[in-house]
């Protein structure tokens, strides 16, 4: 039933940028439930904090990366409006979160190499919790408006994302014997990490495996606890050349590898040949090769985790275990920061930290590699982020400088 | 979600009109390449396998196997609240299991569903509260 990896997707060509970019500053906005703030206001707060973290001023920022796919982006114009600046800024829409939280450094490497910018800020924010209370926007809207989905999926209630991923989780259970308590261990570990993280939306809410199993099904086989939060929040990270980063105030973290993969069936998840896989099968090997590492070298992992099953599939697809063995691999405390075999989403992830679409995943990895995370993995030297949007995946390898 | 008939399909849209016209006749139809004979799902202007541009809607048996499914127990979309719980999932067609049709499983307890269960199409109108229009659609039930 499973197709070979080669025939349902592909890896993107990304020029080697190992060691060409460093992350010198990170900043998170306040993460919350509905706050009434706009995404642009949230981005501005994250930007202020990232710039201050790097020991720079807004005038030093001469490169801006934002997301092309989201409105209300924090582009150069918004930057100037917020900071009252007017200097020349190079900008690119190849930034933001999700997949681009990993690939923005590739765009930054080009700008650095061409001398177009020296200090580049990548930011992302959403105000989906505020928007949801107003019944506009949010993660489902795009899919509801896509015409084939609107005609062939929505009329049957195969919508929105929890339904897609419940169907994928069921098939994973069918093919590989994956069990609910294995998905639950991913949710429980994420919550435990969020309980330790000062900025996490679920900081005060505990979750045990027994709690998880006692919770009702939302879309069987998924419970609410298998699904990400809907949040207002955002983050930013500041990139520069490694030699420049050494002069700045914080310990630098170097970009060692970047990868990107895509599915040949695009956003039509119902038709993806290898139904229980993610394009990490194309992305991760490319990023690991660029960085010269193997999965076993990774000290701390951060995966885009809209649903527990998406973490499980990416763990398999990135080569941390064989395909189908993700369930047994994640059991118990395997993903915990303190002694787990593969510490995952040590800030709580999209499941329990905040649904800011991966930007905080990268920020958390930087903090881990600086040795200043709330749930610190002792001696972490290599951190990996796996981004995902369904039809695409990306991989970012970070190394302590 | 601006369509006033949401979540009913626009049965006149060219991209999927053949599917809904066949359903109105209580048939299941899938585009099939006239050149190489392969089914093409979802519909595309050209055959993914051979590039053929002629892809007539072709009636199939309506038989298949249950590939995977989800039991929706809470209303994620208000329009479906009156249907809870309901089963939505993917049926792999007998003629080509790579063709997965999104559908509802009906006349069957969710607990009785299992992987690769043989199923057959039955045709029922999709009806939603507050909508006067309804659309005949291929749903699936265990084959006997």
Interface residues (C-beta under 8 A of the other chain):
Chain A: X141 X144 X145 X147 X148 X150 X151 X152 X153 X154 X155 X156 X157 X158 X159 X160 X162 X163 X166 X167 X168 X170 X171 X174 X216 X217 X218 X219 X220 X221 X222 X268 X270 X271 X273 X275
Chain B: X1 X3 X6 X7 X8 X9 X10 X13 X15 X16 X19 X20 X41 X42 X43 X67 X68 X69 X70 X71 X72 X73 X74 X76 X77 X80 X83 X86 X88 X89 X90 X98 X100 X101 X102 X103 X104 X110 X115 X126 X135 X137 X139
